[in-house]
Amino acid sequence: MRAVEGVGDVLSVSADATSENSVSAAFDEVSSKLGPVEVLVYNAGAFKLGRVLDISPSEFENLWKVSWIIQCKHTHPNINIRRIALERS
């Protein structure tokens, strides 16, 4: 954790975006140290270098999951839970 001028305390936490437990643990770590999450930078992504026609449907689906679906699946519930806590405080 470090202080950023004009912002306050910030904390960088790593998590495995493919693991719901890992993402929840990261949210718990931040919440225990700083309170409810106010800003989230989702920086997970996956890609395969090549032409679209060279990527199989299952490869495309896996790339899509990491880049978008997992973001929604794991972070949305955590943000919602913490938003409610923030509104109550």
Rosetta constraint file for C-alpha pairs under 8 A:
AtomPair CA 1 CA 9 HARMONIC 6.59 0.50
AtomPair CA 1 CA 10 HARMONIC 5.65 0.50
AtomPair CA 1 CA 11 HARMONIC 4.51 0.50
AtomPair CA 1 CA 12 HARMONIC 7.07 0.50
AtomPair CA 2 CA 9 HARMONIC 5.47 0.50
AtomPair CA 2 CA 10 HARMONIC 5.58 0.50
AtomPair CA 2 CA 11 HARMONIC 6.64 0.50
AtomPair CA 3 CA 7 HARMONIC 7.49 0.50
AtomPair CA 3 CA 8 HARMONIC 5.18 0.50
AtomPair CA 3 CA 9 HARMONIC 4.24 0.50
AtomPair CA 3 CA 10 HARMONIC 6.11 0.50
AtomPair CA 4 CA 8 HARMONIC 5.24 0.50
AtomPair CA 4 CA 9 HARMONIC 6.13 0.50
AtomPair CA 4 CA 10 HARMONIC 6.85 0.50
AtomPair CA 9 CA 34 HARMONIC 7.74 0.50
AtomPair CA 11 CA 30 HARMONIC 7.05 0.50
AtomPair CA 13 CA 26 HARMONIC 6.21 0.50
AtomPair CA 13 CA 30 HARMONIC 7.60 0.50
AtomPair CA 14 CA 26 HARMONIC 6.95 0.50
AtomPair CA 15 CA 19 HARMONIC 7.98 0.50
AtomPair CA 15 CA 22 HARMONIC 5.40 0.50
AtomPair CA 15 CA 23 HARMONIC 5.49 0.50
AtomPair CA 15 CA 26 HARMONIC 6.17 0.50
AtomPair CA 16 CA 22 HARMONIC 5.66 0.50
AtomPair CA 16 CA 23 HARMONIC 6.56 0.50
AtomPair CA 17 CA 22 HARMONIC 7.33 0.50
AtomPair CA 17 CA 23 HARMONIC 6.38 0.50
AtomPair CA 17 CA 44 HARMONIC 6.69 0.50
AtomPair CA 17 CA 66 HARMONIC 7.09 0.50
AtomPair CA 17 CA 70 HARMONIC 6.62 0.50
AtomPair CA 17 CA 71 HARMONIC 7.41 0.50
AtomPair CA 17 CA 74 HARMONIC 7.87 0.50
AtomPair CA 18 CA 66 HARMONIC 6.93 0.50
AtomPair CA 18 CA 70 HARMONIC 6.61 0.50
AtomPair CA 19 CA 23 HARMONIC 6.36 0.50
AtomPair CA 20 CA 24 HARMONIC 6.10 0.50
AtomPair CA 20 CA 74 HARMONIC 5.78 0.50
AtomPair CA 21 CA 25 HARMONIC 6.01 0.50
AtomPair CA 22 CA 26 HARMONIC 6.25 0.50
AtomPair CA 23 CA 27 HARMONIC 6.40 0.50
AtomPair CA 23 CA 74 HARMONIC 6.60 0.50
AtomPair CA 23 CA 75 HARMONIC 7.30 0.50
AtomPair CA 24 CA 28 HARMONIC 6.13 0.50
AtomPair CA 24 CA 74 HARMONIC 7.61 0.50
AtomPair CA 24 CA 78 HARMONIC 6.85 0.50
AtomPair CA 25 CA 29 HARMONIC 6.09 0.50
AtomPair CA 26 CA 30 HARMONIC 6.35 0.50
AtomPair CA 27 CA 31 HARMONIC 6.05 0.50
AtomPair CA 27 CA 37 HARMONIC 7.24 0.50
AtomPair CA 27 CA 78 HARMONIC 7.00 0.50
AtomPair CA 28 CA 32 HARMONIC 6.02 0.50
AtomPair CA 29 CA 33 HARMONIC 6.37 0.50
AtomPair CA 30 CA 34 HARMONIC 5.71 0.50
AtomPair CA 30 CA 35 HARMONIC 6.77 0.50
AtomPair CA 30 CA 36 HARMONIC 7.45 0.50
AtomPair CA 30 CA 37 HARMONIC 6.83 0.50
AtomPair CA 31 CA 35 HARMONIC 4.16 0.50
AtomPair CA 31 CA 36 HARMONIC 4.98 0.50
AtomPair CA 31 CA 37 HARMONIC 6.35 0.50
AtomPair CA 36 CA 82 HARMONIC 5.42 0.50
AtomPair CA 36 CA 83 HARMONIC 7.17 0.50
AtomPair CA 36 CA 85 HARMONIC 7.23 0.50
AtomPair CA 36 CA 86 HARMONIC 6.16 0.50
AtomPair CA 37 CA 79 HARMONIC 7.10 0.50
AtomPair CA 37 CA 82 HARMONIC 6.75 0.50
AtomPair CA 37 CA 83 HARMONIC 7.98 0.50
AtomPair CA 42 CA 71 HARMONIC 7.20 0.50
AtomPair CA 44 CA 66 HARMONIC 6.83 0.50
AtomPair CA 44 CA 67 HARMONIC 6.34 0.50
AtomPair CA 45 CA 63 HARMONIC 7.66 0.50
AtomPair CA 45 CA 66 HARMONIC 5.75 0.50
AtomPair CA 45 CA 67 HARMONIC 4.52 0.50
AtomPair CA 46 CA 63 HARMONIC 5.29 0.50
AtomPair CA 46 CA 64 HARMONIC 7.79 0.50
AtomPair CA 46 CA 66 HARMONIC 6.12 0.50
AtomPair CA 46 CA 67 HARMONIC 5.99 0.50
AtomPair CA 47 CA 63 HARMONIC 6.00 0.50
AtomPair CA 48 CA 55 HARMONIC 7.86 0.50
AtomPair CA 48 CA 63 HARMONIC 7.89 0.50
AtomPair CA 50 CA 54 HARMONIC 6.50 0.50
AtomPair CA 50 CA 55 HARMONIC 7.48 0.50
AtomPair CA 51 CA 55 HARMONIC 7.00 0.50
AtomPair CA 55 CA 59 HARMONIC 6.09 0.50
AtomPair CA 55 CA 60 HARMONIC 6.28 0.50
AtomPair CA 56 CA 60 HARMONIC 6.19 0.50
AtomPair CA 57 CA 61 HARMONIC 6.13 0.50
AtomPair CA 58 CA 62 HARMONIC 6.27 0.50
AtomPair CA 59 CA 63 HARMONIC 6.26 0.50
AtomPair CA 60 CA 64 HARMONIC 6.09 0.50
AtomPair CA 61 CA 65 HARMONIC 6.07 0.50
AtomPair CA 62 CA 66 HARMONIC 6.47 0.50
AtomPair CA 63 CA 67 HARMONIC 6.17 0.50
AtomPair CA 64 CA 68 HARMONIC 5.76 0.50
AtomPair CA 64 CA 69 HARMONIC 6.64 0.50
AtomPair CA 65 CA 69 HARMONIC 4.54 0.50
AtomPair CA 65 CA 70 HARMONIC 5.53 0.50
AtomPair CA 66 CA 70 HARMONIC 5.46 0.50
AtomPair CA 66 CA 71 HARMONIC 7.29 0.50
AtomPair CA 67 CA 71 HARMONIC 7.04 0.50
AtomPair CA 68 CA 72 HARMONIC 6.61 0.50
AtomPair CA 69 CA 73 HARMONIC 6.02 0.50
AtomPair CA 70 CA 74 HARMONIC 5.84 0.50
AtomPair CA 70 CA 75 HARMONIC 7.82 0.50
AtomPair CA 71 CA 75 HARMONIC 5.66 0.50
AtomPair CA 71 CA 76 HARMONIC 7.51 0.50
AtomPair CA 72 CA 76 HARMONIC 5.35 0.50
AtomPair CA 73 CA 77 HARMONIC 7.30 0.50
AtomPair CA 74 CA 78 HARMONIC 6.91 0.50
AtomPair CA 75 CA 79 HARMONIC 6.05 0.50
AtomPair CA 76 CA 80 HARMONIC 6.06 0.50
AtomPair CA 77 CA 81 HARMONIC 6.13 0.50
AtomPair CA 78 CA 82 HARMONIC 6.24 0.50
AtomPair CA 79 CA 83 HARMONIC 5.84 0.50
AtomPair CA 80 CA 84 HARMONIC 6.32 0.50
AtomPair CA 81 CA 85 HARMONIC 6.56 0.50
AtomPair CA 82 CA 86 HARMONIC 6.08 0.50
AtomPair CA 83 CA 87 HARMONIC 6.15 0.50
AtomPair CA 84 CA 88 HARMONIC 6.34 0.50
AtomPair CA 85 CA 89 HARMONIC 6.42 0.50
